[in-house]
Amino acid sequence: MVTLNRRHLIKTGGALALGAIYSVGSRMGAAAEPVLPPAPPPGEIDLLARVHPELRAAAARVPQMPDSFSFSDAILPMVRTSAASRTRPPLPDVPYVERRIAGSKGAPDLTVYVINARRDTPRPAILHMHGGGFFIGSAKGEVPSLQEIARALDCVIVTVDYRLAPETRWQGSLEDNYAGLKWLTANAAELGADRSRVAVMGGSAGGGHAALLAIAARDRGEIALAAQVLLYPMLDDRTGTTRKVSDHIGRLVWRRQDNAYGWRSFLGQDPGGLTSAAGAVPARVENLSGLPQTFIGVGAIDLFVDEDLNYARRLADAGVPTEVHVVPGAFHGFDDAAPDASITKQFTAAKLTALRRAFGIPAIV
């Protein structure tokens, strides 16, 4: 096992929340300060050597948790509290408001955050869902990064504070996100949004939510989407359970056991079986035709790299215009961990270019 001598962190809602696992792990008797060995023992993986040179300093701040550590329902409140305390403040120059909206039929009301809305010429719009393995994270935590996108594209963004697993299974969070999408389009005039230019977007578990929402929108036939933008999306419950991954994959930030807990919480059953809840796992949906144009970006040592590439291939086979970016030596959430690295800036530029193309915005030369 490779041990890195820095504080622990987890991916939550588009930000890297430092200390969340560390504070919980230390209470469980984990070592407070593991020591970085001068070199890995013979036969073990030199994990840092697999990381892109521009990302190694960030990777050195991401210690691998002991294999014995795993998420559980018992420690979940502590993890959520710690993660919520480590979010960036909103930007002062891009307006946002918190709104309460009606949920789907039989579901409670929910909170959304509306960024860069104004009554003027209709502009493109994004319905966004935060990450966090389905069980942590918040919409509010992603407001600063979404303000940056709204400013760059002059678009309006609505991010949904969907109900988390395991308290709410996949059906409930999907309906929350669909309610957010319907609210955005129904209130397009008030928000300054163009109903014909609406994309769904999310990272990690939020990417999984975005993929599920795009499928639901297609199947229900009420709202036509312009695009789906999936950033290292969580798409397949079989990854790390019944489908093995290479030893150097998924060792930083988001591990196999983390993934298994997230899917178990989301599905309400053990992940990776021969069957899964119908409609809950994007990678298990047989028919992907008719989905909107798609951008998928993922790191080459991210746990999700194989499932994301497989999904992209299936989208292309189904006739969906699909763009894929695999970032060499990049781990899960690398863009939040190292925002100033040139390789991160290239990734961000590719994401924004895909959105501009979907929205019909002239490219920046």
C-alpha positions as CSV (number, residue, x, y, z in Angstrom):
1,M,0.0,0.0,0.0
2,V,1.3,3.4,-0.9
3,T,1.1,5.9,1.9
4,L,1.4,9.7,1.3
5,N,2.2,12.0,4.2
6,R,-0.5,14.6,4.0
7,R,-4.0,15.3,5.3
8,H,-6.8,13.1,4.0
9,L,-9.4,14.5,1.6
10,I,-12.5,13.5,-0.2
11,K,-14.4,14.7,-3.3
12,T,-17.5,16.5,-2.2
13,G,-19.8,18.6,-4.4
14,G,-17.1,19.7,-6.8
15,A,-14.6,20.7,-4.1
16,L,-11.9,18.8,-2.4
17,A,-12.9,18.9,1.3
18,L,-9.7,18.5,3.3
19,G,-9.8,16.6,6.6
20,A,-13.1,14.9,6.3
21,I,-11.8,11.4,6.2
22,Y,-8.9,12.3,8.4
23,S,-11.0,13.5,11.3
24,V,-13.3,10.5,11.1
25,G,-10.4,8.0,10.6
26,S,-8.5,9.3,13.5
27,R,-11.4,8.8,15.8
28,M,-11.5,5.2,14.6
29,G,-7.9,4.7,15.6
30,A,-6.2,5.4,12.3
31,A,-2.6,6.6,12.4
32,A,-2.5,10.4,12.6
33,E,0.5,11.0,10.4
34,P,1.5,8.1,8.1
35,V,5.1,8.3,6.9
36,L,6.0,8.6,3.2
37,P,8.6,5.8,2.4
38,P,11.6,6.8,0.3
39,A,10.5,4.3,-2.4
40,P,7.8,1.6,-2.6
41,P,8.7,-1.9,-1.5
42,P,9.7,-4.3,-4.3
43,G,6.6,-5.5,-6.2
44,E,4.4,-2.6,-5.1
45,I,3.2,0.3,-7.3
46,D,4.9,3.6,-7.3
47,L,1.7,5.5,-7.4
48,L,3.2,9.0,-7.7
49,A,5.1,7.9,-10.8
50,R,1.7,7.2,-12.5
51,V,0.5,10.8,-11.8
52,H,1.1,13.5,-14.4
53,P,4.1,15.7,-13.3
54,E,1.9,18.8,-13.0
55,L,-0.4,17.0,-10.6
56,R,2.1,15.3,-8.3
57,A,2.3,18.1,-5.8
58,A,-1.5,17.9,-5.4
59,A,-1.3,14.1,-5.3
60,A,1.2,14.3,-2.5
61,R,-1.6,15.9,-0.4
62,V,-3.9,12.9,-1.0
63,P,-2.9,10.1,1.3
64,Q,-4.4,6.7,0.5
65,M,-6.7,5.6,3.3
66,P,-5.9,2.3,4.9
67,D,-7.6,-0.6,3.2
68,S,-9.3,-1.3,6.4
69,F,-11.2,2.0,6.3
70,S,-14.5,2.2,4.7
71,F,-17.6,4.4,4.8
72,S,-20.5,3.3,6.8
73,D,-23.9,4.6,7.9
74,A,-22.6,5.0,11.4
75,I,-19.9,7.6,10.5
76,L,-21.8,9.3,7.7
77,P,-23.0,12.2,9.9
78,M,-19.4,13.1,10.9
79,V,-18.2,12.8,7.3
80,R,-21.0,15.1,6.0
81,T,-20.4,17.7,8.8
82,S,-16.7,17.8,8.1
83,A,-17.1,18.0,4.4
84,A,-19.7,20.8,4.7
85,S,-17.3,22.9,6.7
86,R,-14.7,23.0,3.9
87,T,-16.3,24.9,1.0
88,R,-15.2,28.0,-0.7
89,P,-17.1,31.3,-0.3
90,P,-19.1,32.4,-3.3
91,L,-17.6,34.9,-5.8
92,P,-18.7,38.5,-5.2
93,D,-19.2,39.5,-8.9
94,V,-21.7,36.8,-10.1
95,P,-25.1,36.9,-8.5
96,Y,-26.8,33.8,-7.1
97,V,-30.0,33.2,-5.0
98,E,-31.4,30.3,-3.0
99,R,-34.9,29.3,-4.0
100,R,-37.4,26.7,-2.7
101,I,-39.3,24.9,-5.4
102,A,-42.0,22.3,-5.5
103,G,-40.8,18.7,-5.8
104,S,-42.3,16.1,-8.0
105,K,-45.7,14.7,-7.2
106,G,-45.6,13.1,-3.7
107,A,-42.0,14.4,-3.0
108,P,-41.1,17.2,-0.6
109,D,-40.1,20.7,-1.7
110,L,-36.4,21.2,-2.5
111,T,-33.7,23.9,-2.6
112,V,-32.0,25.1,-5.7
113,Y,-29.4,27.7,-6.2
114,V,-29.8,30.0,-9.2
115,I,-26.7,31.6,-10.6
116,N,-26.5,34.6,-13.0
117,A,-30.2,34.9,-13.7
118,R,-31.6,38.1,-15.1
119,R,-34.5,39.2,-17.3
120,D,-33.0,40.0,-20.7
121,T,-32.2,38.2,-24.0
122,P,-32.7,34.5,-23.3
123,R,-29.3,32.9,-22.7
124,P,-28.1,29.3,-22.5
125,A,-28.9,27.4,-19.3
126,I,-27.4,24.5,-17.3
127,L,-29.1,22.2,-14.9
128,H,-26.4,21.0,-12.6
129,M,-26.1,18.2,-10.0
130,H,-23.3,18.1,-7.4
131,G,-21.0,15.2,-6.7
132,G,-20.2,13.3,-3.5
133,G,-20.7,9.6,-4.2
134,F,-24.5,9.9,-3.9
135,F,-24.2,10.3,-0.1
136,I,-22.3,13.5,0.6
137,G,-21.9,17.0,-0.9
138,S,-24.3,19.9,-1.4
139,A,-25.4,22.2,-4.2
140,K,-24.3,25.2,-2.2
141,G,-20.8,23.9,-2.1
142,E,-20.5,24.0,-5.9
143,V,-21.8,27.6,-6.3
144,P,-18.3,29.2,-6.6
145,S,-17.1,26.9,-9.4
146,L,-20.5,27.3,-11.2
147,Q,-20.2,31.1,-10.9
148,E,-17.0,30.8,-12.9
149,I,-18.7,28.8,-15.6
150,A,-21.7,31.2,-15.7
151,R,-19.3,34.2,-16.1
152,A,-17.3,32.5,-18.8
153,L,-20.4,31.5,-20.9
154,D,-22.8,34.3,-19.8
155,C,-25.3,31.6,-19.0
156,V,-27.7,30.9,-16.2
157,I,-27.1,27.8,-14.0
158,V,-29.5,26.1,-11.6
159,T,-27.9,23.5,-9.2
160,V,-30.2,21.1,-7.4
161,D,-29.8,20.2,-3.7
162,Y,-31.3,16.7,-4.3
163,R,-31.9,14.3,-1.4
164,L,-28.9,12.1,-0.5
165,A,-28.6,8.4,-0.2
166,P,-29.0,6.2,1.8
167,E,-31.9,8.1,3.3
168,T,-33.3,8.6,-0.2
169,R,-32.8,6.0,-2.9
170,W,-32.2,6.7,-6.5
171,Q,-35.8,7.1,-7.4
172,G,-36.1,10.1,-5.0
173,S,-33.0,11.9,-6.1
174,L,-33.9,11.4,-9.8
175,E,-37.3,13.0,-9.2
176,D,-35.7,15.9,-7.4
177,N,-33.4,16.6,-10.3
178,Y,-36.2,16.2,-12.8
179,A,-38.3,18.7,-10.8
180,G,-35.3,21.1,-11.0
181,L,-35.2,20.7,-14.8
182,K,-38.9,21.3,-15.1
183,W,-38.7,24.3,-12.9
184,L,-35.9,25.8,-14.9
185,T,-37.8,25.4,-18.2
186,A,-41.1,26.6,-16.8
187,N,-39.5,29.7,-15.4
188,A,-37.2,30.4,-18.3
189,A,-38.6,33.9,-18.9
190,E,-37.9,34.9,-15.3
191,L,-34.5,33.4,-15.3
192,G,-33.4,34.7,-18.7
193,A,-33.0,31.2,-20.0
194,D,-33.5,29.8,-23.5
195,R,-35.6,26.6,-23.4
196,S,-34.0,25.4,-26.6
197,R,-30.5,25.6,-25.1
198,V,-30.5,23.7,-21.8
199,A,-27.7,21.3,-20.9
200,V,-27.4,18.9,-17.9
201,M,-24.0,18.7,-16.2
202,G,-22.3,17.1,-13.2
203,G,-19.1,15.7,-11.9
204,S,-18.5,12.3,-10.2
205,A,-21.9,11.2,-8.7
206,G,-23.3,14.4,-10.2
207,G,-22.2,13.1,-13.6
208,G,-24.1,9.9,-12.9
209,H,-27.2,12.0,-11.9
210,A,-26.8,14.0,-15.1
211,A,-26.7,10.9,-17.2
212,L,-29.8,9.5,-15.5
213,L,-31.6,12.7,-15.9
214,A,-30.8,12.9,-19.6
215,I,-32.2,9.4,-20.0
216,A,-35.3,10.3,-18.1
217,A,-35.8,13.4,-20.1
218,R,-35.6,11.4,-23.3
219,D,-38.0,8.8,-22.1
220,R,-40.6,11.2,-20.8
221,G,-40.5,13.4,-23.8
222,E,-41.3,16.7,-22.1
223,I,-38.0,18.5,-22.3
224,A,-35.4,18.4,-25.1
225,L,-31.8,18.8,-23.9
226,A,-29.1,20.4,-25.9
227,A,-26.2,18.5,-24.3
228,Q,-25.0,16.4,-21.3
229,V,-21.6,17.3,-19.8
230,L,-20.3,14.4,-17.7
231,L,-17.1,15.0,-15.7
232,Y,-15.5,11.8,-14.5
233,P,-19.1,10.5,-14.1
234,M,-20.1,7.6,-11.8
235,L,-22.0,5.4,-14.2
236,D,-21.6,1.7,-13.4
237,D,-22.1,-0.1,-10.1
238,R,-20.0,-3.1,-11.4
239,T,-16.7,-1.1,-11.3
240,G,-14.5,-2.4,-8.5
241,T,-17.1,-5.1,-7.5
242,T,-17.8,-7.6,-10.2
243,R,-15.6,-5.8,-12.7
244,K,-11.9,-5.6,-11.7
245,V,-9.8,-2.6,-12.5
246,S,-6.0,-2.4,-12.8
247,D,-4.0,-2.1,-9.6
248,H,-2.9,1.5,-10.2
249,I,-6.4,2.7,-11.1
250,G,-8.7,4.3,-8.4
251,R,-6.1,4.6,-5.7
252,L,-6.4,8.3,-5.1
253,V,-9.4,10.1,-3.7
254,W,-12.1,7.6,-4.7
255,R,-11.4,3.9,-4.2
256,R,-13.2,0.7,-4.9
257,Q,-14.7,0.3,-1.4
258,D,-15.9,3.9,-1.5
259,N,-17.6,3.3,-4.8
260,A,-19.3,0.1,-3.5
261,Y,-20.7,2.0,-0.5
262,G,-21.9,4.8,-2.7
263,W,-23.8,2.5,-5.0
264,R,-25.1,0.3,-2.2
265,S,-26.5,3.5,-0.6
266,F,-28.0,4.7,-3.9
267,L,-29.5,1.4,-5.0
268,G,-30.6,-0.1,-1.7
269,Q,-28.9,-3.4,-2.6
270,D,-25.4,-4.7,-3.1
271,P,-23.8,-3.3,-6.3
272,G,-22.4,-5.3,-9.1
273,G,-25.0,-8.2,-9.2
274,L,-26.4,-9.8,-12.3
275,T,-29.4,-7.4,-12.1
276,S,-29.8,-3.9,-10.7
277,A,-32.7,-1.6,-10.1
278,A,-34.1,-0.8,-13.5
279,G,-33.3,2.7,-14.6
280,A,-30.9,3.4,-11.7
281,V,-27.5,2.7,-13.4
282,P,-26.7,4.6,-16.6
283,A,-24.3,1.9,-17.9
284,R,-27.0,-0.8,-17.6
285,V,-29.5,1.1,-19.7
286,E,-29.6,-0.8,-23.0
287,N,-30.8,1.8,-25.4
288,L,-28.7,5.0,-25.5
289,S,-30.0,6.3,-28.8
290,G,-31.7,9.7,-28.9
291,L,-29.6,11.2,-26.1
292,P,-28.2,14.7,-26.5
293,Q,-24.7,15.4,-27.7
294,T,-22.3,14.4,-24.9
295,F,-18.9,15.5,-23.5
296,I,-17.2,13.1,-21.1
297,G,-13.9,13.9,-19.4
298,V,-12.0,11.7,-17.1
299,G,-8.5,11.1,-15.7
300,A,-6.4,8.1,-16.9
301,I,-5.9,6.8,-13.3
302,D,-9.4,7.7,-12.1
303,L,-11.5,4.7,-10.9
304,F,-14.1,5.6,-13.5
305,V,-11.9,5.7,-16.6
306,D,-13.0,2.3,-18.0
307,E,-16.7,2.7,-17.4
308,D,-16.6,6.2,-18.8
309,L,-14.9,5.1,-22.0
310,N,-17.3,2.2,-22.3
311,Y,-20.2,4.5,-22.0
312,A,-18.8,6.9,-24.6
313,R,-18.3,4.0,-27.0
314,R,-21.9,2.9,-26.5
315,L,-23.2,6.4,-27.0
316,A,-21.2,6.7,-30.3
317,D,-22.5,3.3,-31.4
318,A,-26.0,4.6,-30.7
319,G,-25.4,7.6,-33.0
320,V,-25.0,10.2,-30.2
321,P,-22.4,12.9,-31.0
322,T,-19.8,12.2,-28.3
323,E,-16.6,13.8,-27.3
324,V,-14.2,12.2,-24.9
325,H,-11.1,13.6,-23.1
326,V,-8.8,11.3,-21.1
327,V,-6.3,13.3,-19.1
328,P,-3.0,11.4,-18.7
329,G,-1.9,10.8,-15.2
330,A,-5.0,12.5,-13.7
331,F,-6.8,11.2,-10.6
332,H,-10.4,11.7,-9.5
333,G,-11.2,15.4,-9.0
334,F,-7.8,16.5,-10.2
335,D,-9.2,19.7,-11.6
336,D,-10.3,20.8,-8.1
337,A,-7.0,19.6,-6.5
338,A,-4.8,21.5,-9.0
339,P,-6.8,24.2,-10.7
340,D,-3.8,26.2,-11.9
341,A,-2.0,23.3,-13.6
342,S,-1.8,23.7,-17.4
343,I,-3.3,20.3,-17.9
344,T,-6.3,21.3,-15.8
345,K,-6.7,24.5,-17.8
346,Q,-6.7,22.5,-21.0
347,F,-9.4,20.2,-19.5
348,T,-11.5,23.2,-18.4
349,A,-11.1,24.8,-21.8
350,A,-12.3,21.6,-23.5
351,K,-15.4,21.5,-21.3
352,L,-16.3,25.1,-22.0
353,T,-15.7,24.6,-25.7
354,A,-18.1,21.7,-25.7
355,L,-20.7,23.8,-24.0
356,R,-20.2,26.7,-26.4
357,R,-20.7,24.4,-29.3
358,A,-23.8,22.9,-27.9
359,F,-25.2,26.4,-27.1
360,G,-24.2,27.9,-30.5
361,I,-21.8,30.4,-28.8
362,P,-18.9,31.4,-31.1
363,A,-15.6,29.8,-30.0
364,I,-13.0,32.1,-28.4
365,V,-10.1,32.5,-30.8
